[in-house]
Amino acid sequence: MLRQYRMFASYNRWANAQVYAAAADLSDAEFRSDRGAFFGSLHRTLNHLMVADRIWMKRFTGTGEAPTSLDAILYEERHALAAARKTEDERIIAWTGALDEAKLAADFTYSPVSQPIEITQPLWTALSHLFNHQTHHRGQCHMTLTALGKPSLG
């Protein structure tokens, strides 16, 4: 299972780079326009992904920033958001690279931002959620880019 999560972390970095590259030459108005995705615009969706990844990585590692709102805008400027995304992707890769099978199978307890309850599950299920969440919202980014006339992502 460990190999799979390391592969997911590398794929995550690659897929995020594809989205940011496709969005690089959008106008600011296009980048910020509401296109009907859950968070509206590409700007807000990419910020949400950064928010969620930071929340999960704070839970997983005990370090880093953990925003308290799922729709927080961490970066107004696209270049700063893109740079932060690269850094966060490298952090995820490094952390998954340091995991072992015992840690993946161990119980992991956290409280969701949206509910004051504790959830305990094996770490691997929470890690699966991190990557599935990324995929879900990248799909919305792809839809937004397609609506803006960008070619299909690689």
CORKASUL-V427540 format. One record per pair of residues at least 4 apart in sequence whose C-alpha atoms are under 8 Angstrom apart, sorted by the first residue. I is the first residue (numbers start at 1). J is the second residue. D is the distance in Angstrom with one decimal. If there is no record, write none. Layout:
# CORKASUL-V427540
i->I j->J d->D
i->I j->J d->D
This chain:
# CORKASUL-V427540
i->1 j->5 d->6.6
i->1 j->101 d->7.4
i->2 j->6 d->6.3
i->2 j->96 d->8.0
i->2 j->99 d->7.4
i->2 j->100 d->6.8
i->2 j->101 d->6.2
i->2 j->104 d->7.6
i->3 j->7 d->6.1
i->4 j->8 d->6.1
i->5 j->9 d->6.2
i->5 j->96 d->6.8
i->5 j->127 d->7.9
i->5 j->128 d->8.0
i->6 j->10 d->6.4
i->6 j->93 d->6.7
i->6 j->96 d->5.7
i->6 j->97 d->6.3
i->7 j->11 d->6.0
i->8 j->12 d->5.9
i->8 j->131 d->7.0
i->9 j->13 d->6.4
i->9 j->89 d->7.4
i->9 j->92 d->6.3
i->9 j->93 d->5.3
i->9 j->96 d->7.2
i->9 j->131 d->7.8
i->10 j->14 d->6.4
i->10 j->93 d->6.4
i->11 j->15 d->6.0
i->12 j->16 d->6.0
i->12 j->89 d->7.2
i->12 j->131 d->7.3
i->12 j->134 d->7.6
i->13 j->17 d->6.2
i->13 j->86 d->7.3
i->13 j->89 d->5.4
i->13 j->90 d->7.5
i->14 j->18 d->6.4
i->15 j->19 d->6.4
i->16 j->20 d->6.2
i->16 j->85 d->7.8
i->16 j->138 d->7.7
i->17 j->21 d->6.0
i->17 j->86 d->7.9
i->18 j->22 d->6.2
i->18 j->153 d->6.4
i->18 j->154 d->7.0
i->19 j->23 d->6.2
i->19 j->138 d->7.5
i->19 j->141 d->7.2
i->19 j->142 d->7.3
i->19 j->153 d->7.2
i->20 j->24 d->6.0
i->20 j->82 d->6.8
i->22 j->145 d->7.4
i->22 j->150 d->6.9
i->22 j->151 d->7.9
i->22 j->153 d->7.4
i->23 j->31 d->7.3
i->23 j->145 d->7.2
i->26 j->30 d->5.8
i->26 j->31 d->6.0
i->27 j->31 d->6.2
i->28 j->32 d->6.1
i->29 j->33 d->5.8
i->30 j->148 d->7.4
i->31 j->41 d->6.6
i->31 j->42 d->5.6
i->31 j->43 d->5.7
i->32 j->41 d->5.2
i->32 j->42 d->6.2
i->32 j->43 d->5.3
i->32 j->44 d->7.4
i->33 j->40 d->7.3
i->33 j->41 d->5.2
i->33 j->42 d->7.5
i->34 j->40 d->4.4
i->34 j->41 d->4.4
i->34 j->42 d->7.8
i->35 j->40 d->5.6
i->35 j->41 d->5.7
i->35 j->144 d->6.0
i->35 j->147 d->7.7
i->36 j->40 d->5.1
i->36 j->41 d->7.4
i->37 j->41 d->6.7
i->37 j->45 d->7.8
i->37 j->140 d->5.9
i->37 j->141 d->7.9
i->37 j->144 d->7.3
i->38 j->45 d->7.7
i->38 j->140 d->7.8
i->39 j->44 d->5.7
i->39 j->45 d->5.2
i->39 j->48 d->7.7
i->39 j->71 d->7.6
i->40 j->44 d->6.6
i->40 j->45 d->7.0
i->41 j->45 d->6.1
i->41 j->144 d->7.6
i->42 j->46 d->6.0
i->42 j->141 d->6.0
i->42 j->144 d->6.7
i->43 j->47 d->6.2
i->43 j->78 d->7.6
i->44 j->48 d->6.1
i->44 j->71 d->7.4
i->44 j->73 d->6.8
i->45 j->49 d->6.3
i->45 j->137 d->7.0
i->45 j->140 d->8.0
i->45 j->141 d->7.1
i->46 j->50 d->6.4
i->46 j->81 d->8.0
i->46 j->141 d->7.8
i->47 j->51 d->6.2
i->47 j->71 d->7.7
i->47 j->72 d->7.2
i->47 j->73 d->5.7
i->47 j->74 d->6.2
i->47 j->75 d->6.9
i->47 j->81 d->7.3
i->48 j->52 d->6.1
i->48 j->70 d->6.2
i->48 j->71 d->5.7
i->48 j->72 d->6.9
i->48 j->73 d->7.4
i->49 j->53 d->6.1
i->49 j->134 d->6.6
i->49 j->137 d->7.3
i->50 j->54 d->6.1
i->50 j->74 d->7.9
i->50 j->85 d->6.8
i->50 j->88 d->7.8
i->51 j->55 d->6.2
i->51 j->66 d->7.3
i->51 j->67 d->6.2
i->51 j->69 d->8.0
i->51 j->70 d->6.3
i->51 j->71 d->7.7
i->51 j->72 d->6.9
i->51 j->74 d->7.3
i->52 j->56 d->6.2
i->52 j->70 d->6.8
i->53 j->57 d->6.0
i->53 j->88 d->7.7
i->53 j->130 d->7.0
i->54 j->58 d->6.0
i->54 j->64 d->7.1
i->54 j->65 d->6.2
i->54 j->66 d->5.5
i->54 j->67 d->7.4
i->54 j->88 d->7.7
i->55 j->59 d->6.3
i->55 j->65 d->7.2
i->55 j->66 d->4.5
i->55 j->67 d->6.4
i->56 j->60 d->6.1
i->56 j->66 d->8.0
i->56 j->130 d->7.1
i->57 j->61 d->5.8
i->57 j->62 d->7.5
i->57 j->63 d->7.5
i->57 j->64 d->7.4
i->57 j->92 d->7.5
i->58 j->62 d->4.9
i->58 j->63 d->5.1
i->58 j->64 d->5.5
i->58 j->65 d->6.5
i->58 j->66 d->6.0
i->59 j->63 d->7.9
i->59 j->110 d->6.8
i->67 j->72 d->7.2
i->68 j->72 d->7.9
i->68 j->113 d->6.5
i->69 j->113 d->7.2
i->70 j->113 d->7.6
i->74 j->81 d->7.8
i->75 j->80 d->6.3
i->75 j->81 d->5.4
i->76 j->80 d->7.8
i->76 j->81 d->7.5
i->77 j->81 d->6.3
i->78 j->82 d->6.1
i->79 j->83 d->6.2
i->80 j->84 d->6.1
i->81 j->85 d->6.1
i->82 j->86 d->6.4
i->83 j->87 d->6.4
i->84 j->88 d->6.1
i->85 j->89 d->6.0
i->86 j->90 d->6.3
i->87 j->91 d->6.2
i->88 j->92 d->6.2
i->89 j->93 d->6.3
i->90 j->94 d->6.1
i->91 j->95 d->6.1
i->92 j->96 d->6.1
i->93 j->97 d->6.0
i->94 j->98 d->6.4
i->95 j->99 d->6.6
i->99 j->103 d->6.3
i->99 j->104 d->7.1
i->100 j->104 d->6.4
i->101 j->105 d->6.3
i->102 j->106 d->6.1
i->103 j->123 d->7.0
i->104 j->122 d->6.7
i->104 j->123 d->5.0
i->104 j->124 d->4.9
i->105 j->122 d->5.3
i->105 j->123 d->6.0
i->105 j->124 d->6.3
i->106 j->122 d->5.3
i->106 j->123 d->6.0
i->107 j->120 d->6.3
i->107 j->121 d->5.3
i->107 j->122 d->4.4
i->107 j->123 d->5.9
i->108 j->120 d->5.4
i->108 j->121 d->5.4
i->108 j->122 d->5.5
i->108 j->123 d->5.1
i->108 j->126 d->7.9
i->109 j->118 d->6.5
i->109 j->119 d->5.4
i->109 j->120 d->4.2
i->109 j->121 d->6.6
i->110 j->118 d->5.6
i->110 j->119 d->5.5
i->110 j->120 d->6.7
i->111 j->115 d->7.0
i->111 j->116 d->6.3
i->111 j->117 d->5.5
i->111 j->118 d->4.7
i->111 j->119 d->6.1
i->112 j->116 d->6.8
i->112 j->117 d->7.0
i->112 j->118 d->7.5
i->112 j->119 d->7.9
i->121 j->125 d->6.7
i->121 j->126 d->7.3
i->122 j->126 d->7.1
i->123 j->127 d->6.2
i->124 j->128 d->6.1
i->125 j->129 d->6.4
i->126 j->130 d->6.5
i->127 j->131 d->6.6
i->128 j->132 d->6.1
i->129 j->133 d->5.8
i->130 j->134 d->6.4
i->131 j->135 d->6.3
i->132 j->136 d->6.1
i->133 j->137 d->6.4
i->134 j->138 d->6.0
i->135 j->139 d->6.2
i->136 j->140 d->6.8
i->137 j->141 d->6.3
i->138 j->142 d->6.1
i->139 j->143 d->6.3
i->140 j->144 d->6.2
i->141 j->145 d->6.1
i->142 j->146 d->6.0
i->142 j->152 d->7.5
i->142 j->153 d->7.2
i->143 j->147 d->6.2
i->144 j->148 d->6.3
i->145 j->149 d->6.4
i->145 j->150 d->5.3
i->145 j->151 d->7.8
i->146 j->150 d->5.1
i->146 j->151 d->6.6
i->146 j->152 d->6.9
